[in-house]
Amino acid sequence: MAIVHRERQVLDWRGSLLPDRWRRMFDIDPEHDGWLKLEEYEDGGTLVLRTEVPGVDPEKDVEVTVQDGVLRLHAHREVKAEQKGKKRYHSEFRYGELTRTVRLPDGVAAEDVNATYQDGVLELRIPLPADTEPEVTKVPVKKI
């Protein structure tokens, strides 16, 4: 397994592209700003993306889409906790929309993206295209 750093641009909350390193530089907290924290690594010829999304029903509350080489993760979370006692009642809730976008490497086929959800972790496995050297064409220079 190799950890690979790729400079990527992600959509900020206004919908404009924001380089990931700028987001880190300004210490934007993904949990409070609606961002999903993302772990990204390469496993053989597969790009693996993992994010924690506890307390959601993956079939109803999670949406994964690919369009124009950009993968978008979107989750809706609503968690309620209630404690009742003889003299006390305590209730807490947490809800919100979480999202993250990732530009996929060139040549990735959207239909090959595989998503699974287990124990609060959403994992996406994306087969990477074989490394091919770009074709080089030599252009002759003519003296005039």
Backbone hydrogen bonds in HBPLUS format (Angstrom, degrees):
<---DONOR---> <-ACCEPTOR-->    atom                        ^
c    i                          cat <-CA-CA->   ^        H-A-AA   ^      H-
h    n   atom  resd res      DA  || num        DHA   H-A  angle D-A-AA Bond
n    s   type  num  typ     dist DA aas  dist angle  dist       angle   num
A0002-ALA N   A0042-GLU O   3.09 MM  40  5.45 154.2  2.16 154.3 160.9     1
A0042-GLU N   A0002-ALA O   3.06 MM  40  5.45 161.8  2.10 172.8 173.7     2
A0020-ASP N   A0008-ARG O   3.07 MM  12  5.99 175.2  2.07 162.0 160.5     3
A0010-VAL N   A0018-LEU O   3.03 MM   8  5.37 169.8  2.04 138.4 135.7     4
A0018-LEU N   A0010-VAL O   2.71 MM   8  5.37 159.4  1.75 152.6 159.3     5
A0012-ASP N   A0016-SER O   2.83 MM   4  5.67 167.4  1.85 161.1 162.5     6
A0015-GLY N   A0012-ASP O   2.87 MM   3  5.32 160.9  1.90 117.4 124.0     7
A0022-TRP N   A0019-PRO O   2.96 MM   3  5.44 133.3  2.18 110.6 123.0     8
A0023-ARG N   A0019-PRO O   3.27 MM   4  6.72 154.2  2.34 150.0 157.4     9
A0024-ARG N   A0020-ASP O   3.06 MM   4  6.43 155.6  2.12 149.9 156.4    10
A0025-MET N   A0021-ARG O   2.83 MM   4  5.97 150.1  1.92 138.9 147.9    11
A0026-PHE N   A0022-TRP O   2.96 MM   4  6.18 157.8  2.01 154.0 157.3    12
A0028-ILE N   A0023-ARG O   3.18 MM   5  5.70 172.9  2.19 159.3 161.3    13
A0027-ASP N   A0024-ARG O   3.04 MM   3  4.83 153.9  2.11  99.0 106.4    14
A0033-ASP N   A0029-ASP O   2.96 MM   4  5.97 136.8  2.15 152.6 165.9    15
A0035-TRP N   A0030-PRO O   2.59 MM   5  3.94 138.4  1.75 134.4 137.2    16
A0099-THR N   A0034-GLY O   2.81 MM  65  6.16 156.5  1.86 153.0 156.3    17
A0036-LEU N   A0099-THR O   3.20 MM  63  5.63 136.8  2.40 128.1 128.5    18
A0039-GLU N   A0050-ARG O   2.82 MM  11  5.05 165.3  1.84 155.3 159.7    19
A0050-ARG N   A0039-GLU O   2.84 MM  11  5.05 157.1  1.89 146.6 153.1    20
A0041-TYR N   A0048-VAL O   3.01 MM   7  5.38 158.9  2.05 151.0 157.7    21
A0048-VAL N   A0041-TYR O   2.75 MM   7  5.38 172.6  1.75 178.7 178.4    22
A0043-ASP N   A0046-THR O   2.78 MM   3  5.17 167.3  1.80 159.9 162.7    23
A0046-THR N   A0043-ASP O   3.11 MM   3  5.17 146.3  2.23 110.7 120.8    24
A0128-LEU N   A0045-GLY O   2.80 MM  83  5.52 174.8  1.80 156.5 156.6    25
A0047-LEU N   A0126-ILE O   2.81 MM  79  5.01 167.2  1.82 150.3 146.1    26
A0126-ILE N   A0047-LEU O   2.82 MM  79  5.01 162.3  1.85 151.9 157.4    27
A0049-LEU N   A0124-LEU O   2.94 MM  75  5.09 162.3  1.97 147.0 152.9    28
A0124-LEU N   A0049-LEU O   2.76 MM  75  5.09 165.0  1.78 156.4 161.3    29
A0051-THR N   A0122-LEU O   2.97 MM  71  5.37 152.2  2.05 149.5 158.1    30
A0122-LEU N   A0051-THR O   2.84 MM  71  5.37 160.9  1.87 171.8 169.0    31
A0053-VAL N   A0120-GLY O   2.71 MM  67  5.22 163.8  1.73 154.7 159.6    32
A0060-LYS N   A0057-ASP O   3.05 MM   3  5.54 135.2  2.26 113.3 124.7    33
A0061-ASP N   A0057-ASP O   2.69 MM   4  5.39 170.6  1.70 174.5 175.3    34
A0076-HIS N   A0061-ASP O   2.88 MM  15  5.11 148.3  1.99 142.0 152.0    35
A0063-GLU N   A0074-HIS O   2.75 MM  11  5.12 160.6  1.79 159.1 162.5    36
A0074-HIS N   A0063-GLU O   2.90 MM  11  5.12 145.8  2.02 154.3 161.3    37
A0065-THR N   A0072-ARG O   3.00 MM   7  5.25 161.5  2.03 147.6 153.6    38
A0072-ARG N   A0065-THR O   2.77 MM   7  5.25 165.1  1.80 156.6 160.5    39
A0067-GLN N   A0070-VAL O   2.98 MM   3  5.39 161.4  2.02 146.2 149.7    40
A0070-VAL N   A0067-GLN O   3.03 MM   3  5.39 153.5  2.10 112.7 120.9    41
A0104-LEU N   A0069-GLY O   2.79 MM  35  5.40 167.4  1.81 155.7 159.7    42
A0071-LEU N   A0102-VAL O   2.78 MM  31  5.19 165.5  1.80 162.3 157.8    43
A0102-VAL N   A0071-LEU O   2.83 MM  31  5.19 154.6  1.89 150.6 158.7    44
A0073-LEU N   A0100-ARG O   2.76 MM  27  5.19 173.4  1.76 166.7 168.8    45
A0100-ARG N   A0073-LEU O   2.95 MM  27  5.19 144.1  2.08 146.7 148.8    46
A0075-ALA N   A0098-LEU O   2.80 MM  23  5.14 160.7  1.84 153.3 156.6    47
A0098-LEU N   A0075-ALA O   2.83 MM  23  5.14 168.2  1.84 158.5 161.4    48
A0077-ARG N   A0096-GLY O   2.95 MM  19  5.53 171.6  1.96 165.1 167.3    49
A0096-GLY N   A0077-ARG O   2.89 MM  19  5.53 138.4  2.07 153.9 157.1    50
A0079-VAL N   A0094-ARG O   2.70 MM  15  5.14 169.2  1.71 159.3 163.1    51
A0094-ARG N   A0079-VAL O   2.79 MM  15  5.14 151.2  1.87 149.6 157.6    52
A0081-ALA N   A0092-GLU O   2.76 MM  11  5.19 163.9  1.78 162.1 161.4    53
A0092-GLU N   A0081-ALA O   2.86 MM  11  5.19 162.9  1.89 150.2 155.0    54
A0083-GLN N   A0090-HIS O   2.71 MM   7  5.06 160.3  1.74 161.1 163.9    55
A0090-HIS N   A0083-GLN O   2.83 MM   7  5.06 165.8  1.85 154.7 158.6    56
A0085-GLY N   A0088-ARG O   2.70 MM   3  4.92 143.3  1.83 174.4 169.1    57
A0108-VAL N   A0105-PRO O   3.39 MM   3  6.13 154.5  2.46 141.3 140.1    58
A0112-ASP N   A0109-ALA O   2.99 MM   3  5.50 158.1  2.04 115.9 122.9    59
A0113-VAL N   A0110-ALA O   3.28 MM   3  5.71 168.8  2.29 114.0 117.4    60
A0114-ASN N   A0125-ARG O   3.02 MM  11  5.20 159.5  2.06 144.7 151.1    61
A0125-ARG N   A0114-ASN O   2.81 MM  11  5.20 159.4  1.86 151.7 158.5    62
A0116-THR N   A0123-GLU O   2.85 MM   7  5.32 157.9  1.90 153.7 161.3    63
A0123-GLU N   A0116-THR O   2.82 MM   7  5.32 168.9  1.84 158.1 161.9    64
A0118-GLN N   A0121-VAL O   3.04 MM   3  5.43 160.7  2.08 144.7 147.9    65
A0121-VAL N   A0118-GLN O   3.00 MM   3  5.43 160.7  2.04 117.2 123.5    66
